[in-house]
């Protein structure tokens, strides 16, 4: 069985020319809140539980994703 770092290299790295897809924008009409979802972002969450850094254009904030994608009801200020 390959080590974790070797598996990551196999799954996450692809030869590229430096051009990446820009992703889809999910926007809530009422509030204007939005997030950008990319294949790389989904892979980082799925494989590494990494949502990207605060302030990153491509960050997928877990609370925002839950609300915008209708995954569960979410009340601000509650766990």
C-alpha positions in Angstrom: 0.0 0.0 0.0 1.5 3.4 -1.0 2.3 5.9 1.7 0.0 8.9 2.2 2.3 11.4 0.5 2.8 9.0 -2.5 -1.0 8.6 -2.8 -1.5 12.3 -2.7 1.1 12.8 -5.4 -0.8 10.2 -7.5 -4.2 11.8 -6.9 -3.6 15.5 -6.7 -0.8 16.2 -9.2 -1.4 16.3 -12.8 0.9 17.8 -15.5 -0.5 21.2 -16.5 0.5 24.1 -18.6 -0.3 26.4 -15.6 -3.8 27.0 -16.8 -6.6 25.9 -14.4 -10.3 25.9 -14.7 -11.9 28.9 -12.9 -14.7 27.1 -11.3 -18.4 27.8 -10.8 -19.8 30.8 -8.8 -22.6 30.0 -6.4 -24.4 33.1 -5.4 -27.4 33.7 -3.0 -29.7 36.2 -4.7 -31.1 37.7 -1.5 -27.8 38.4 0.3 -25.4 38.5 -2.6 -23.1 36.1 -0.7 -21.1 33.9 -3.0 -18.3 31.3 -3.2 -16.3 29.9 -6.0 -16.2 26.1 -6.3 -13.3 24.6 -8.3 -12.3 20.9 -8.9 -9.1 21.6 -7.0 -11.0 23.1 -4.1 -13.2 20.1 -3.8 -10.2 17.7 -4.1 -8.4 19.6 -1.3 -11.4 19.3 1.0 -12.1 15.7 0.1 -8.5 14.4 0.5 -6.9 16.8 2.9 -9.8 18.5 4.8 -8.3 21.8 3.6 -10.7 24.7 2.8 -8.0 27.2 1.8 -6.9 30.1 3.8 -9.0 33.0 5.2 -9.1 35.7 2.6 -8.3 33.4 -0.3 -10.5 34.0 -3.4 -11.0 30.3 -3.7 -11.7 29.5 0.0 -14.8 27.4 0.4 -16.0 28.4 3.9 -17.8 25.4 5.4 -20.6 27.5 6.9 -21.1 29.4 3.7 -21.1 26.2 1.7 -23.7 24.6 4.0 -26.0 27.6 3.7 -25.6 28.3 -0.1 -25.9 24.6 -1.1 -28.8 24.0 1.2 -27.0 21.1 2.9 -28.6 21.9 6.3 -30.3 24.7 8.0 -27.8 27.1 9.6 -28.4 29.8 12.1 -25.7 32.3 12.5 -24.2 32.2 16.0 -25.1 28.6 16.7 -22.9 25.5 16.4 
